[in-house]
Amino acid sequence: MKEQNPAHPGHEHHEPLVETMGEEFTELPDESAPGEPPRGAKGRKLTAEQIEAHWLKNVYRGDMPQLTWRAMLMGALLGAFMSLSNLYVGLKTGWGLGVAITACILSYAICQVLQTIMPAMTEFTILENTCMQTAASSAGYSTGGTMTSAIAAYLIVTGHHIGWIPLTCWTICLSGLGCFMSIPMKRQMINVEQLKFPSGIAAAEVLKSLHTKGSDATDKAKSLGIAGFFGAIVSWCRDSGKPFPFIIPSMMNLPWTVGGYPMSKLTLSFEPSTIMIAAGAIIGWKVGWSMLLGGIINYGILVPKMAHIGAIDATKLGYREIVRWSTWTGASIMATSGLFMFALQWRTVLRALSGVTDIFFPRSSKVTDRLAHIEVPSSWFLTGLSISGLGCMIVLKFYFGTTFWMGFVAVAMTFFLSIVACRATGETDTTPIGAMGKITQLMFGVLAPSNITTNLMTASVTAGAAGASADLLTSLKTGYLLGANPRKQFLAQLIGVFAGLAVVVPAFYILVPNASVLGSDKWPAPSAQIWAAVARLLANGFEALHPTARWGLFIGALLGILIPTLERLFPKYHRFIPSAMGLGLAFVIPFYNVLSMFIGAAITTVLEVKTPKIADKYVVTVASGFIAGESLLGVAIALLAAAGILGG
């Protein structure tokens, strides 16, 4: 979709910029692809100052309503819901799925419903939707993701919850640290270097298509609503204990055996879950078939053999007992592949580190001064970084028993690793949060070799802040393409953090009342399992593992290195080489979840081949509806059950 030049209210207040640039901007093409930097006459590459001036003159929408009271209120409410959704999905799958695109579609759908109910209400602008999406995705990534990884892992290894006051302070400090760290990166990575941030481009295109008058936007909104309603019905029938008269087909208790063990004990069954099918639709075919392959190898071949030789207790056979053994292979594959792929991106790392001086000492120019009134000021960065960084150090010291100097090292490492993570997101659309966390875990495995708590929580600083930074930059890329005010978007991001925090902390305590539910069929919590496994390994050493688990750890590490190497050596056969992340994930979630995700990936692949236009139009929308409907009602059912209002 080609980007149009809209009318930009407010431009009349700016003086002409052309004479300061040394090039006539009327020669710049309007048809440049979304996310591509503009070119000058005869295709000449523009300077950083010229690119910024072109954006201010031709893209920035000036005084168009953006961070309005209604946008802030709806963004906060949507952010609260998105944080619950991400908490639910994270505890189920270990991943955060499609938050930016889902938030775009949900924000638009909410606006349409409000305008239908209240016809006198003026239409929401595209920039108001951008602020709502920014707040919602901020809440989802910066709060729910932290809970389902390091915080849940802390509960696993210690057996008790973090108190609500330190947990609230911890979440605020981590999210704030990530937000404030991204301030100097935005100007360099988005304005100057024009990194793509593909998810940011996709979100901008979705918002533009939704705000284009026509049947497409209406069809997408309807399909979102229908999918959300269907996902909610599935959640009710499966989880409420009071299903509707019809029964959703289920194969949870098949009578057959594999290797002498009931299939249900091996999790070789099917559970109706639209959220897993939707997740498969989003992750794609390669990861989908890789997960199925890993699931068959693990649950169909290895687990029965391990039960026979006693590596897995056959008398307690079930998902929880299986994952105690299989986690080591899966975690090894994912951790080593993430770190190795990160090492293969050494050029990105060098560019990130070499760009540090540009981040802190940008070249002064008239254009830079002109953008100062809409960019986030450096004073906010210095103040916010000092407060949130010191806050992390204080919580680490007084609650987790980590010395101040170790806390300072964790915050300092986090800043540099966040730069690398944000650049990786900008170039590849993949945020290596796991790899960033593992680097910190390895570092503190040396600095505090037997302290599991320090190992987990210092790594939590890196992973939490890196994720929040990358998310904000992705949202700022969306705003950059749509002509939004970056300072107002930053405020929307902070609003989202507090909105998510208000619901996700109490919801986590209610959904996860104790450590025993983590690693169960209900809450597999694969991300937390991996974090806990790495921390224990670094603290206790290999001797604590069963010999077969040690072999699994070793073979998994080899596979984690071999698979990315094969992808580099044989790029033409990339689609035939399994995904290391998909293969490893199949060892830490139940097979019935693996099967559902494979089904979703297969359906999407068939649609993309047979009806590409329909797939392009509906796959993300319908998947977003499934995720929102099932996860939100699933959280509601769990909360009602915890309160004793609903059984089952």
C-alpha positions in Angstrom: 0.0 0.0 0.0 1.5 3.3 -1.0 1.6 6.1 1.5 -0.5 9.1 0.7 0.3 12.7 1.7 -2.6 13.8 3.9 -3.5 17.3 4.8 -1.5 18.2 7.8 -3.3 20.7 10.1 -0.9 22.9 12.0 1.8 23.1 9.3 1.0 26.7 8.7 2.6 27.5 12.1 6.1 26.4 10.9 8.4 28.5 8.8 9.6 27.1 5.5 12.4 24.6 5.9 13.6 24.2 2.4 16.2 26.9 2.3 18.1 25.4 5.3 18.4 22.0 3.6 20.1 22.8 0.3 17.6 20.7 -1.7 14.1 21.2 -3.1 11.8 18.9 -1.3 9.2 19.1 -4.0 11.4 16.6 -5.9 11.0 14.0 -3.2 8.8 11.1 -4.3 5.5 10.5 -2.4 5.5 6.8 -3.4 8.3 5.6 -1.3 7.5 2.3 0.3 6.3 2.4 3.9 9.3 2.5 6.2 11.8 3.4 3.5 13.7 6.7 3.8 12.9 9.4 1.2 15.2 10.1 -1.6 16.2 13.4 -3.2 16.4 14.4 -6.8 17.7 11.6 -9.1 17.6 9.2 -6.2 20.3 10.9 -4.1 20.4 9.8 -0.5 19.4 12.6 1.9 21.3 13.6 5.0 19.8 13.0 8.5 18.7 16.6 8.7 17.0 16.5 5.3 15.1 13.3 6.2 13.9 14.9 9.4 12.9 18.1 7.7 11.0 16.1 5.0 9.1 14.2 7.7 8.2 17.4 9.5 7.0 19.1 6.4 5.3 16.2 4.6 4.3 13.5 7.1 3.8 15.1 10.6 0.1 15.8 11.2 0.6 18.7 13.5 -2.5 19.6 15.6 -4.6 16.5 14.7 -6.2 15.2 17.9 -4.0 12.5 19.4 -3.5 12.2 23.2 -7.1 13.2 24.0 -8.9 12.4 27.3 -11.0 9.8 25.5 -8.0 8.3 23.8 -6.2 8.1 27.2 -9.2 6.6 28.9 -9.8 4.0 26.2 -6.1 3.3 25.9 -5.8 2.6 29.6 -8.8 0.3 29.6 -7.6 -1.5 26.5 -4.2 -1.7 28.0 -5.6 -3.4 31.2 -7.4 -6.0 29.0 -4.3 -6.6 26.9 -2.1 -7.1 29.9 -4.6 -9.8 31.1 -4.6 -11.4 27.7 -0.8 -11.4 27.5 -0.6 -12.8 31.1 -3.0 -15.6 30.1 -1.2 -16.4 26.8 2.2 -16.2 28.4 1.3 -18.7 31.1 -0.1 -21.0 28.5 2.5 -20.7 25.7 5.4 -18.7 27.1 5.1 -16.2 24.2 3.6 -12.8 23.8 1.6 -13.0 20.6 0.7 -10.2 18.1 0.1 -7.5 20.7 0.7 -4.5 18.4 -1.5 -5.7 15.5 -4.1 -7.0 17.9 -4.2 -3.7 19.8 -4.6 -1.8 16.5 -7.6 -3.9 15.5 -9.2 -3.8 19.0 -8.7 -0.1 19.4 -10.5 0.5 16.0 -13.3 -1.9 16.9 -13.9 -0.2 20.2 -14.0 3.2 18.5 -16.6 1.9 16.0 -18.8 0.4 18.8 -18.7 3.7 20.8 -19.6 5.7 17.7 -22.5 3.4 17.0 -23.8 3.7 20.6 -23.2 7.5 20.7 -23.7 8.8 17.1 -23.1 12.4 18.3 -19.5 11.5 19.2 -16.9 12.8 16.8 -15.0 10.2 14.9 -11.8 8.9 16.4 -8.8 10.1 14.4 -6.1 7.7 13.3 -3.7 9.3 15.7 -6.1 8.7 18.6 -6.1 5.1 17.6 -2.3 5.2 17.5 -2.2 6.4 21.1 -4.7 3.8 22.2 -2.6 1.0 20.5 0.6 2.3 22.0 -0.9 2.2 25.5 -2.4 -1.2 25.0 0.7 -2.9 23.6 2.8 -1.2 26.3 0.7 -2.8 29.0 0.8 -6.1 27.4 4.5 -6.3 26.8 5.9 -4.5 29.8 3.8 -6.0 32.5 2.4 -9.5 31.5 5.7 -10.6 29.9 7.7 -9.9 33.2 5.2 -11.9 35.2 5.3 -15.0 33.0 9.1 -15.3 32.9 11.3 -14.1 35.7 8.6 -13.5 38.3 7.0 -16.9 37.7 10.4 -18.5 37.7 11.1 -16.9 41.1 7.9 -18.5 42.4 9.0 -21.9 41.0 12.5 -21.9 42.6 11.6 -20.3 46.0 8.1 -21.7 46.5 6.7 -18.4 47.6 5.4 -15.2 46.0 7.1 -11.8 46.0 5.2 -9.4 48.3 2.8 -7.2 46.4 4.5 -4.0 47.4 8.0 -5.0 46.1 6.4 -6.7 43.1 4.5 -3.5 42.2 7.6 -1.4 42.7 9.7 -3.9 40.7 7.3 -3.9 37.7 7.1 -0.1 37.7 10.8 0.3 37.8 11.5 -2.3 35.1 8.8 -0.9 32.7 9.9 2.7 33.4 13.6 1.7 32.8 12.7 0.3 29.4 10.6 3.3 28.4 13.2 5.9 29.4 16.1 4.0 27.9 14.4 4.1 24.5 14.3 8.0 24.5 17.8 8.6 23.0 17.5 5.5 20.7 14.4 6.8 18.9 16.0 9.8 17.3 19.0 7.7 16.1 17.3 4.5 15.0 14.0 5.7 13.6 14.6 9.3 12.5 18.2 9.1 11.3 18.9 5.4 10.4 15.4 4.7 9.4 15.4 1.1 10.7 12.4 -0.7 9.5 10.8 -2.2 12.7 8.6 -4.4 10.5 5.8 -4.9 13.1 5.6 -1.1 13.4 5.2 -0.7 9.6 2.5 -3.5 9.7 0.6 -1.8 12.5 0.7 1.5 10.6 -0.6 -0.2 7.4 -3.4 -1.9 9.4 -4.5 1.4 11.0 -4.4 3.1 7.6 -6.5 0.4 6.0 -9.0 0.4 8.9 -9.4 4.2 8.6 -9.9 4.1 4.9 -13.6 4.3 4.3 -14.9 1.2 2.6 -16.1 -2.4 3.1 -12.6 -3.7 4.2 -12.6 -1.9 7.5 -16.2 -3.0 8.3 -15.4 -6.6 7.3 -12.3 -6.7 9.5 -14.2 -5.3 12.5 -17.0 -7.8 12.0 -14.7 -10.7 11.6 -12.8 -9.6 14.8 -16.1 -9.5 16.7 -17.3 -12.9 15.5 -13.9 -14.6 16.2 -13.8 -13.0 19.6 -17.3 -14.3 20.4 -16.5 -17.8 19.2 -13.2 -17.8 21.2 -15.2 -16.8 24.3 -17.7 -19.6 23.8 -14.8 -22.2 23.5 -13.3 -20.8 26.7 -16.7 -21.1 28.5 -17.4 -24.6 27.4 -13.9 -25.8 28.3 -13.2 -24.0 31.6 -16.4 -22.9 33.3 -17.7 -26.3 34.4 -21.1 -25.1 33.2 -21.0 -25.7 29.4 -23.7 -24.8 27.0 -25.9 -27.7 25.7 -23.6 -28.5 22.8 -20.3 -30.2 23.4 -17.1 -29.1 21.7 -15.3 -32.3 20.3 -12.5 -33.4 22.6 -10.0 -36.2 22.6 -8.6 -35.7 26.1 -9.1 -39.3 27.3 -8.3 -41.5 24.3 -8.2 -45.2 25.2 -5.0 -46.0 23.2 -1.5 -46.4 24.5 2.0 -45.5 23.3 4.9 -47.6 24.6 2.6 -49.1 27.1 1.4 -45.8 28.6 -2.0 -44.2 28.1 -2.0 -41.4 25.5 -3.7 -39.0 27.9 -0.8 -39.5 30.4 1.7 -38.5 27.6 -0.5 -35.5 26.7 -1.0 -37.1 23.2 -4.5 -35.7 22.9 -6.4 -32.8 21.5 -7.8 -29.9 23.6 -10.1 -27.4 22.0 -8.4 -24.1 22.2 -8.9 -21.3 19.6 -6.1 -19.4 21.3 -3.5 -22.1 20.4 -4.9 -22.4 16.9 -4.7 -18.6 16.5 -1.1 -18.7 17.9 -0.2 -21.2 15.2 -1.7 -19.0 12.6 0.5 -16.2 13.6 3.8 -18.1 14.1 3.6 -19.6 10.6 4.2 -22.9 8.9 7.9 -23.4 9.6 7.6 -23.0 13.4 4.4 -25.0 13.3 5.7 -28.1 11.7 8.9 -27.9 13.7 6.8 -27.9 16.9 4.9 -31.0 15.7 8.2 -32.7 14.9 9.6 -31.9 18.3 6.4 -33.0 20.0 6.3 -36.4 18.3 10.0 -37.0 19.2 9.5 -35.9 22.8 6.1 -37.2 23.8 5.8 -40.1 21.3 9.3 -41.6 21.4 11.6 -40.2 24.2 9.1 -40.0 27.1 7.9 -43.6 27.0 11.6 -44.8 26.9 12.6 -42.5 29.8 9.6 -43.8 31.8 10.8 -47.4 31.2 14.3 -46.7 32.4 13.2 -44.6 35.4 14.4 -41.2 34.3 10.7 -40.1 34.5 8.6 -41.5 37.4 6.1 -43.7 35.6 3.8 -43.8 38.7 3.3 -40.0 38.4 3.3 -39.8 34.6 1.7 -36.7 33.4 2.8 -33.3 32.0 4.3 -32.0 35.2 6.5 -35.1 35.7 7.4 -35.2 32.0 8.5 -31.5 31.9 10.8 -32.0 34.8 12.9 -34.1 32.5 12.2 -32.6 29.0 12.7 -29.0 30.1 16.5 -29.4 30.0 16.6 -30.5 26.3 14.1 -27.8 25.3 15.7 -25.0 27.3 19.1 -26.0 25.9 17.9 -25.8 22.3 16.2 -22.5 22.7 18.9 -20.9 24.9 21.9 -21.9 22.8 20.2 -21.1 19.5 19.2 -17.7 20.8 22.7 -16.9 22.0 24.3 -18.3 18.9 22.0 -16.5 16.5 22.7 -13.3 18.5 26.4 -14.0 18.1 25.8 -14.4 14.3 24.4 -10.8 14.3 27.8 -9.4 15.3 27.4 -6.7 12.7 24.2 -5.5 14.4 26.0 -5.6 17.8 28.9 -3.5 16.5 26.5 -1.1 14.8 24.6 -0.8 18.0 27.7 -0.1 20.1 29.3 2.2 17.6 26.1 4.2 17.5 26.1 4.9 21.2 28.0 8.2 20.7 25.4 9.3 18.1 22.6 8.5 20.5 24.0 10.8 23.2 25.7 13.4 21.1 23.5 14.0 18.0 24.6 16.6 15.6 23.2 20.0 16.3 21.2 21.7 13.5 18.2 24.0 12.9 16.0 21.0 12.2 17.0 19.3 15.4 16.0 22.5 17.2 12.7 22.5 15.3 11.9 18.9 16.3 12.7 19.6 20.0 9.1 20.7 20.7 7.7 17.3 19.7 10.5 14.9 20.6 10.9 13.6 24.1 13.5 15.9 25.8 16.8 14.6 27.1 15.9 15.8 30.6 13.1 13.2 30.7 15.6 10.5 29.8 18.2 11.5 32.5 15.5 12.0 35.2 13.6 8.8 34.3 16.7 6.7 34.0 18.1 7.8 37.3 14.8 7.2 39.2 13.9 3.9 37.6 17.5 2.6 37.6 18.0 3.5 41.3 14.6 2.0 42.0 15.7 -1.3 40.5 18.9 -1.3 42.6 16.9 -0.5 45.8 14.5 -3.4 45.3 17.3 -5.7 44.4 19.2 -4.7 47.6 16.4 -4.7 50.2 14.1 -7.4 48.9 16.3 -9.8 46.9 19.5 -9.3 48.9 21.6 -8.3 45.9 24.4 -5.8 46.6 24.2 -2.3 45.3 27.3 -2.8 43.0 25.7 -5.9 41.4 22.5 -3.9 40.9 24.5 -1.1 39.2 26.2 -3.7 37.0 22.8 -5.1 36.1 21.3 -1.7 35.1 24.5 -0.7 33.2 24.5 -4.1 31.3 20.8 -3.6 30.6 21.3 -0.3 28.9 23.9 -1.6 26.4 22.0 -4.9 25.8 18.8 -2.9 25.3 20.5 -1.0 22.5 21.4 -4.3 20.9 17.9 -5.7 21.4 16.3 -2.6 19.9 18.5 -2.6 16.9 17.9 -6.3 16.3 14.1 -5.6 16.5 14.5 -2.7 14.0 16.5 -4.9 11.6 14.9 -8.3 11.9 11.5 -7.8 13.8 12.8 -10.2 16.4 13.5 -9.0 20.0 16.1 -11.4 21.5 14.7 -11.0 25.1 15.6 -14.6 26.0 19.2 -14.2 24.7 19.6 -10.9 26.6 18.3 -12.5 29.8 20.6 -15.5 29.4 23.7 -13.2 28.9 22.9 -11.6 32.2 22.2 -14.9 33.9 25.6 -16.2 32.6 27.3 -13.0 33.9 25.8 -13.3 37.3 26.4 -17.1 37.3 30.1 -16.0 37.6 29.6 -12.9 39.9 27.2 -14.7 42.3 27.7 -18.4 41.4 25.3 -20.0 44.0 22.7 -17.3 44.3 19.6 -18.3 42.3 17.6 -15.3 43.3 20.2 -12.8 42.2 20.7 -14.7 39.0 17.0 -14.5 38.2 16.2 -11.0 39.2 19.2 -9.3 37.7 18.4 -11.1 34.4 14.8 -9.9 34.9 16.1 -6.3 34.7 17.7 -6.9 31.3 14.8 -8.9 29.8 12.1 -6.6 31.1 13.7 -3.3 30.1 14.9 -4.6 26.7 11.3 -5.8 25.9 9.8 -2.5 26.9 12.3 -0.5 24.9 11.8 -2.5 21.8 8.1 -2.3 22.1 8.1 1.5 22.5 10.3 1.9 19.5 8.1 -0.4 17.4 5.1 1.8 18.4 7.0 5.0 17.7 7.8 3.6 14.3 4.1 3.3 13.7 3.5 6.8 14.9 6.5 8.1 12.8 4.9 6.7 9.6 1.5 8.1 10.5 2.8 11.5 11.4 2.2 11.3 15.2 3.7 13.4 17.9 6.4 11.2 19.6 6.2 12.9 22.9 2.5 12.3 23.2 3.1 8.6 22.2 5.7 8.3 24.9 3.1 9.6 27.4 0.6 7.0 26.1 3.3 4.4 26.7 3.6 5.4 30.3 -0.2 5.4 30.7 -0.3 1.9 29.4 2.4 0.7 31.9 0.3 2.0 34.9 -2.9 0.6 33.4 -1.4 -2.8 33.0 0.2 -2.7 36.4 -3.2 -1.9 38.1 -4.7 -5.2 36.9 -1.8 -7.6 36.2 -0.3 -7.8 39.6 -3.5 -8.7 41.5 -4.5 -11.0 38.6 -1.2 -12.8 38.8 -1.7 -13.6 42.5 -5.2 -14.8 41.8 -4.4 -16.9 38.7 -1.3 -18.3 40.3 -2.0 -18.8 44.0 1.0 -21.0 44.6 4.0 -22.6 42.9 2.2 -25.9 42.4 0.0 -24.6 39.6 3.0 -23.6 37.5 4.2 -26.4 35.2 0.7 -28.0 35.4 -1.6 -28.7 32.5 -3.5 -25.5 33.3 -0.5 -23.2 33.4 2.5 -24.9 31.7 4.4 -21.6 32.0 7.2 -22.7 29.6 9.1 -19.4 29.7 9.3 -19.6 33.5 10.4 -23.2 33.4 13.3 -22.3 31.2 14.4 -19.3 33.3 14.2 -21.5 36.5 16.1 -24.3 34.8 19.0 -22.1 33.7 19.2 -20.5 37.2 19.2 -23.9 38.9 21.8 -25.3 36.5 24.1 -22.3 37.1 23.7 -22.7 40.9 23.8 -26.5 41.3 25.8 -27.7 38.4 25.3 -30.7 36.1 25.6 -33.3 38.8 22.1 -32.6 40.1 20.6 -33.8 36.8 19.7 -37.4 35.8 22.3 -38.7 33.3 19.7 -38.8 30.5 18.8 -35.1 31.2 22.5 -34.2 31.0 22.6 -35.9 27.6 19.5 -34.0 26.6 21.1 -30.8 27.7 24.3 -31.6 25.6 22.4 -32.7 22.5 20.0 -29.8 22.8 23.0 -27.4 22.9 24.5 -29.0 19.8 21.1 -28.7 18.0 20.8 -25.1 19.0 24.1 -24.4 17.3 23.7 -26.8 14.3 20.3 -25.6 13.2 21.2 -21.9 12.7 24.5 -23.0 11.1 22.6 -25.1 8.5 20.3 -22.2 7.8 23.2 -19.9 7.1 25.1 -22.6 5.0 22.1 -23.7 3.0 19.7 -20.7 2.6 18.0 -22.3 -0.4 16.8 -25.1 1.8 15.7 -22.9 4.7 12.1 -24.0 4.7 13.2 -27.7 5.1 15.3 -27.0 8.2 13.4 -27.0 11.4 13.1 -23.9 13.6 15.2 -24.2 16.7 12.8 -22.2 18.8 9.8 -24.3 17.6 11.7 -27.6 18.2 12.7 -26.5 21.7 9.3 -25.2 22.6 7.7 -28.5 21.9 9.7 -30.0 24.8 8.3 -27.6 27.4 4.5 -27.3 26.5 2.0 -30.2 26.4 1.5 -32.0 23.1 -2.1 -31.0 22.8 -1.0 -27.4 22.7 1.6 -28.3 20.1 -1.0 -30.0 18.0 -3.4 -27.1 18.1 -0.7 -24.6 17.1 0.3 -26.9 14.2 -3.3 -27.0 13.0 -3.5 -23.2 13.1 -0.2 -23.0 11.1 -1.5 -25.5 8.5 -4.8 -23.8 8.0 -3.1 -20.5 7.4 -0.6 -22.0 5.0 -3.4 -23.6 2.9 -5.3 -20.2 2.9 -2.2 -18.4 1.8 -1.7 -20.8 -1.1 -5.3 -21.1 -2.2 -6.8 -17.7 -1.4 -4.0 -15.3 -0.7 -6.2 -12.2 -0.7 -8.6 -13.6 1.9 -5.6 -14.8 4.0 -4.0 -11.4 3.9 -7.3 -9.7 4.9 -8.5 -12.0 7.6 -5.8 -14.2 9.2 -4.4 -11.6 11.6 -7.8 -10.2 12.3 -9.5 -13.5 13.1 -6.5 -14.8 15.0 -6.6 -11.6 17.1 -10.2 -12.1 17.8 -9.7 -15.7 18.9 -6.8 -14.6 21.3 -8.7 -11.7 22.7 -12.0 -13.5 23.2 -10.7 -16.8 24.7 -8.0 -15.2 26.8 -10.1 -12.5 28.3 -13.0 -14.8 29.2 -10.5 -17.4 30.4 -9.1 -14.9 32.8 -12.6 -13.9 33.9 -13.5 -17.6 34.5 -10.3 -18.2 36.5 -10.9 -15.1 38.6 -14.6 -16.1 39.3 -13.5 -19.6 40.2 -10.8 -18.3 42.6 -13.5 -16.2 44.2 -15.7 -19.2 44.6 -18.4 -17.8 42.3 -17.9 -20.3 39.6 -17.0 -24.0 39.8 -14.8 -26.0 37.5 
